């Protein structure tokens, strides 16, 4: 199996070339998030086109990369969203600021030493929950605030009916474990299914019902999301198509991402995540971003 960092490497060029844009729809009376579905299809197409899907974890890493990119689009800092766009994929924001503040002659050498130290800069983010340590797929965190947003991503491309009950049990248990230690965290569950799920009568309905139940209780997930992707098997692979037409509105990615961001903003003071608030409201705020101690930068 290819190391996780090498998997993320395969998505970097596409993500770097994506122009920055405000993801909130202008003129909407209610803030409405517009995900980059074209980018999602392109990223998913990399492991699928190489015939290396969920069995190797590459498909899940494509979803993680896309979700992290959407959070950066929304205005969250490049070093507080994990996985980061560049190596190391997990690096405390404060340490990143320290490295960037070093004299240029020391910066590259320090960054290289950090990259070699997997205890300081691991490939995956692991969080202690109420009962056990859990690897988290997408995370926003700072030292003084702790985890503010957690997203668990799962994929399933075959054997849907047999595996759905296990996914439900795992996702519910993970949510209770993490929520038990971080009651204010914004937490989401994103589930990607191959469109062949529609070949099994009733299975897609079961998945939809499962995802809705996971967001009904206040102590489980704030939002859940269903992605249904269609593709042909190699050598007839011709790209990935998002089947939003079979996904109900309450489980679509626009609502999912928008809800998670709103929960973060609702649970933090107005002088935190100022860039995110300005992007959502499409207007500047007369506020400085609060530092790690909770004081505004201008105080």
N, C-alpha and C positions, 0 to 999 in steps of 0.2 A: 504493500500500500504506500502510495506517495505521501510524504509528510504534509501536514496541513498547510504549512507555509508555502510549499510548492504549488498546492492547489490554488491558494489565493493569488499566487503570482500570475496564474493564467488569466485572471480577470482584470489585472491592474491596468493594462494598456487601454482597454475599453472604458474603464471608469475614469482614467486620467483624461481621455479625449472627450468626455461628456461635458458640454458647456454648462456652466452654473446658471440656474434659473430658479425663480421663486415658485415653489410648488403649490402655493395657495391661489385659487382662482380669483382673479380680479373682478370686482363688482358684485360679488356674491354677498347677500345680506347676512348669511350665516357662513363662517369660515369653512371652506370646502377644499379638501386636499386633493391634488391631482397627481397620482403616482406616475412614474415613467415606466409604463407597461412595455414599451418598445425595448428599453434597456433590459427589463426582466427577461423577455423572450430571448434576447441576444445572449445574456449570461447563462440561462438555462441550456441554450443550444450548444454551449461549449462542451460540457460533459456528455450530454446526450449524443451529440454528433460524433464524439470520440468513442461512443459505446462504453462509457464509464459512468454509469448513473449512480443510483442510491446505494448499490452494493459496496462501492468504494468510498462513499461519503462525499463525492465530488458534487453531486446534485444539491445536497444540503448546503455545501459551502457556497454554491452559486446564489442560493436564496439568502444566506447570511450576508454575502457581499452586497446584494441588492438592497436589503433592508438597512444595512449600515449606511449605504450611499444615500438612501432616502432621508435618513435622520440628519446627515450632513447637509443635504439640500435644504432641510427645514431650518438650518441655522445653528445646530449643535456643533460644538468645537471638534475639530479633526482628531484631537488627542483624548477627548472624553467619550468618543464613540468607538466601541470595540466590536468586531475586528477593525483595526485601523486600515487605511488605504495602502500604507506601505509598511514594511517590516520595521520594528517588531509589531505584530498584530495586536498585542496587549502591552500597553505601557502607561503607567500612571501619568496623568496630565502634568502633575507637579514636576515629575522627573523629566518629562519632555521639555518643559519650560526651562528647567535647570540646564539641560544639555544645549538648548538653543541660545542660552545666555552666556555660554562659555566663549572664550576667545577662539577665533576661527582655527588657530593652529591646534587647539585641543579638542575641538568639536567632533571631528570625524573619528579620531582615535577613541574618544569616550563612547560615541555611538556604536562603534564596532565592538567594544568590550561589552556593552550592554546587550547587544545582539547575541553574543556568545553565552551570556548568562541566562539560562532558561528560568531560573528562579526569580529573576528580576523582570524579564521580558518573555513570558511563556507564549506558546502558540495559541492556547485556548484560555478563556477566562473561567475561573472556578470560584464559586461563591458558597460560603457556608450558610446553609439554611437552618431551620429549627432543629432538624434531626440528622442531616448529613450534608456533605459537600456536593454541590451540583455544578457540572459544567454548563455554562450559559452560552447560548449561540450568539446573541447580540445583546450588548450591554451599554448603558450610559452610566458612568460613575466618576466621582471625585473622592479624594481621601476624606475631606471634612463632611461631605454629604452622604457618602455611601452610595449604593446602587439607587438610581432614580428611575431607570427603565430597564426592563428585562424582557427579552423575546425568545421564546422557544420555537424552533423551526423543525418540522418533521416532513418527510416525503414518503410516498408510497406509490409504486409503479405497477404492482401486481399483487395477486392474492389478497385482494381488498377485504373480502368478507371475513376471511380467517384472521386477519391482523387488526381490524378496526377495534375490537374490544380491548386488545392489549394496549393500543395507542391511547384509548380513553383512560384506562387505569393509570398508565404512566404519566400522562399529562396532568391528571387530577392530583395524583400524589406529589408530583414535582411542584405544582402550584401551592399546595398546602404547606409543603416544606419551606419554600421561599417566602411565602406570605407570612408564615409564622415568625420569621425574624425581621422581615421588612414590610410592615403593614401599610406603609405609604407608597411603596414602589408602584410604578405603572407597569403592569405586566400583561403580556400578550402571547397568544399561541397561534402560529401560522402553519397551515397544513396544505401541502401541495400533493395533488393527486393527478395521475395520468388520466387522460380523457377516456381510456378504455374502461374506467370504472362504470361508465354508463352501459357497458355490455352486460353487467350483472344487475338484473332488475332489483330495485330497492336499495342497493348499496350506497348510491350517492345520497339518497334520502336519509339513510342511517348516519352517514358522515355529517350531513347538515344538522341533523338533530343532535348529534354528539357535540358539535361545535357550539350550538346555541345553548346547550345545557352548561357548558364550561364557562360561559360568561353570565349566567343568570345569578349566581351567588356572589355576594360582595367580597367574600374572602377567597375567591378563586381568581379568574382572569378578568381584567378590565375590558378586554376585547379579544375576539378570535377572528381568524381570517381563513378563507378557503381559496386556493388557487387551483384551477383545473387547466392543465396544459396538454396540448395535442401535438404529436409528432409521429413520423414514420420511422420504422427501424432501419438502421443502415443495412445495405447501401442506398436505400431509397429515402434517406433522411433529407428533408428539404427545409429544415428550420422548425421553429417552435411557434405555435399559435396559442394565445391565451383565450380560453373559452369562458369569458365573463358572462356569456348568455345563459349558462347553466348554474351560475352562482347567484343566490339571493342577495338583495341590496345590503342587508344587515351583516353580511359576511364578506363583502368585497373589500379590496385592499384600501380604497380611498377612505372608507369609514374606519377601518382598522387603524391605519397610521394616524389619521386625524384624531381619533379618540385617545390613542396612547399619548400623543403630544399634548392634547388638552389636559389629560390627567397630570402630566408632569408640571404643566404651568399652573394648574389649580392647586397643586400641593407644594408650591414653592413661592417665596415672596416675589413681588413684581420686579425687583432689581436683580433677579437671577434669571438666566437665559434670556437676556434682553434681545439678542439678535433673533431668537426664535419668535419672540413676541412681536418684534417689528416686522418680520417677514409675514407672520400670520395676519396682522392688522394692516399691513401695507402702509405704515406711517412710522416716522421716527419717534422715539420716546426720549424725553429729557431725563434720562437715567444712565448712570454708569453701572457696568456689570459689577456685582458684588464679588469680592475676592473670596478665597477659601475660608477666611475667618468670618465671613458674613458681612464685612464692611464694604461699602461702595468704594470703587477705585479712586474716586475724587475726594473722599473724606480725609 
